[in-house]
Amino acid sequence: MNTARVLDSKGDRLSPCSADKARKLINQGKAALVCEDPLTIQLPYVVDWARPQQPLAAPRVGENKTILLHTCCGPCATYTIAHLREQGFEVSGFWYNPNVHPFAEHQRRLASMEEYAESVGLPLLCEQGYEIVEFLRAVVGREAYGQRCERCYEVRLARTAQVALREGVDAFTTTLLISPHQNQDLLRQAGEAASAEYGVAFYFESFRRGWSERGRLAQEHGLYRQQYCGCVYSEWERYSGQHIASGTTRAAGE
């Protein structure tokens, strides 16, 4: 079928129509003949095409918000910092890990964290001192795996919330949420309890999807990667193959 070009009164090109329909519009005075070859007609009005609206991008959860990130070590901070920044957060780091034993191990992890923070432009607050005595007092009688971890989370996240309040940030969270070796439910409970006590929002998200990326980034940046969680009990379990349970030990896997 022969077709005709169709223009509106501004000369913008519209969808074509059949030649028969074009000549009918001309004969009815509803269109003017522009030219015969190719057959082109012009309508006496403007056609305002409604363009499909682009969907609005969903607002990022951290847009225009500040967050204090408790950092347990350099490797776990890698993916977590990048992810929070992608979410729109303005991120600051906080070092407070009195559980880490011995002191030389604590200092080695801290040095690694400070090195990485500088390389990615992360402001890092470091709690002064080494409060391992207070940590041990907090877990005494609850040395078994899980029991001590719960108290450890409570101690570290409570201090993070306290500092978040002091610094006036919008929320706080922790790099511990990236590790498949940490208990997410207990971390959430500890974070929410600290949030309720100090009035600063706890941002909970499982960062575990970034665990493999964490390994890649840690290797890329040459970060120190520890071999046990941190406390003297976890060190003992890691190298002895035994688990602490209710004040006694048992072979791993029993």
N, C-alpha and C positions, 0 to 999 in steps of 0.2 A: 504494500500500500504506500502511495506517495504521501510524504509528510511535509508539513510547513513549519518554519521557525516562528516562534511567538515571542514578542517583546512586550514589556509593560511600558507605561508612559515615560518612565525614566530611561528606557532602553536596556533594562536588565533582561537577560535572556531567561525565558520560562521553559516549562516542558513543552515539547512540540505537540502538534495535533495533526489530524489527517488533512490532506489538501482540500477535500470536500467540505470539511467543517470550517476551514479557514475561509474559503470562498463564501460559504453561507453567512459567516460573521461579517464579512465585507459587505455583502448584499443587504444585510439587515442593519447596516450602519453601526455595528458593534465593534468593528475593528477597521483599521486603515491599512491599505496595501503599501508596503514599503518597497518591495521589489518582486519581480516574477521569477528570477533565477539567482539563487534559490528562492522559492516562494516564501516570503516573509511578511508577517502581519504585525501590527502594533495595537495593543489595547489602550483605551483612553484613561486608564487608571493605573495606580501603582499596586503591585502585588507585594505585600509584606510577608515574606516567608518566615514563619515561626521556627527559629532554629532550636533543635533539641537542647535542653539545658544540660550542662555537664553536672554530674552528681557532685555534691559538695564533699570534699575530703573530710573524713571523720577526724575530729580534733584529737590530737595526741594526748594521752593520759597525763603526761607531765608538762604540758604546754604552760609556760610562764610560772613554773613551780620550782622550788629549790628542794634538794634532798640531801641528807647526810647518809653516806654509805659506810656502814661498819665494815672494815676490811680485815679479813682473817689472814690473808697472805697475798703476795703479788700475783701468782697465777690465777687465783679465783677472782681477782679484781679485773682481769683483762677483759673478758667478754662482758662482765656485768657493767662496768663503766660505759663501754661502747653502747650496750643495749639501752641503758637508762638515758643516755644522751640522745639516742635515736627516738626515744619516747618523749623527748622534749624537756627533760629535767635538766636543770643546772646542778651538777653533781659536785659535792665536796666529799672527801674521804675522812675517815676517823679510825685511828689505830688504838685499840684497847683489847689486849689479849693476855690477861694475867695468868691464864691457864697454861701457856706455853712453857715447857720445861725441857732442858735446863736453860739457864739465863743465856748462854751462848747461842742456843737455838733460837730463843726469842729475838736476840739482836740480829741474827742472820736473816730471819724472816722480815724483821722490820727494815733492815737495810735494803732488801730486795723490793719491798713495798715502796720505800722512799725513792728508789731508783726508777721504778716504773711510773710512779706518780709524776715525777719530774718530766719523764719522756712524753707523757700524754697531757701535760698541763693540768693535772688534777691538784687542786688545793688540798693539802693533807694535814689534818690536826692529829697530833700524837699526844696521848695521855702520858704525862710524866710519871716516872717511877716504874716499879715492877712489883705488882701487888699479889705475888703468888701466895703469900701467907694468908691474905684475905680469901683468895680463891680456895685454898685447901680447907680453911675453916668452913667455907660455904658447902663443901661437898663431903665433909667428914661424916662417916656413917652411911653415906650414899655413894660409895665408890664404884658400884657395879655399873657396867655399861648401860646407858639409857637413863639411869637415875642421876648419875653425875652429869650427863649431858644436859639434862633438863635444868639443873642448877647452873651449869656453865652458860647456857643460853640466857637464862634469867639475869645473871650477873652482867654479862656483856651488853645485852640489849637494853637493860635498865640504864646503864651508864651512857649508852648511845642516845637514848631518849632524853636523858638529862642534859647532855651537851647540845642536842638538837634544839631543846627549849632555850638554852642559853644563847645559842647562835641565831635564833629566830628563823630557822628554816621551816618549810611547810611539812616535811615528812622525813622519816628515816627508814632504812632497810639494812640488809646485811648480805655480804657475799657468801655467807654460809648456805644461802638458798640455792646455790649452783651445784652443791656437792651431793652426789647420790649416796654418800656415806652419812649424811646428816638427816635427822628426823624433821621433816617439813611440818608435821602437825605440832610438834613441841616448839619448833621455832615460831610458828604462827601464834601459838598460845602465849609464848614469852613476849613476843613483839606487841601483841594486843594488850597484854597486861601492863607493859611499860607505857604504851600509848595512853591507856586509861589513867595511869598514875601521873604522867607528866603533861598530858594534854597536847601531844604532838601525834599526828597521824602516822600509823605504821603502814608502809607500802609492802603488801605481800604479793609476790609473784614467784612462781617456780622458774628459776633460771637454768634448770637442768638441760634444756635443749641446747645450751651453749657449752656443755661439758667438753665435747670433743674439740670445739673451737678454742676453749680455754687451753687445752693441751698444746694445740698448734701455736697459739700466740705466746705461751710461756716459753716454748722452744725458740720461737722466732726472736724473742727479746732476751734470750739467755737468762731467764729468771731461775732463781733457786727453787727447786721443787722438793718439798719435805716428804719424808717417808712414813710419817704417822700424824695423827690428828693434832696433837699438841701437848696434852697433859701427861704427867708421869705415868698415869695408869694406862693411857693409850700407847705410850712408848713401850711399857712393860708387855702389854698384850701383843704389840706388833712384833717384838723380837723374841718373846718367849713362846709364842704360840698358845698361850693360855688366856682365859677370860676371867675377869674378876666378877664374882657373884656373891652377894650377901656376906662380904667379909672373908670369903674363901676364894680359892682359884679352882678352875676346872680346865681340862684340856679343850682346846678349840675344837668345836664341832660336836662336843658331847651334849 
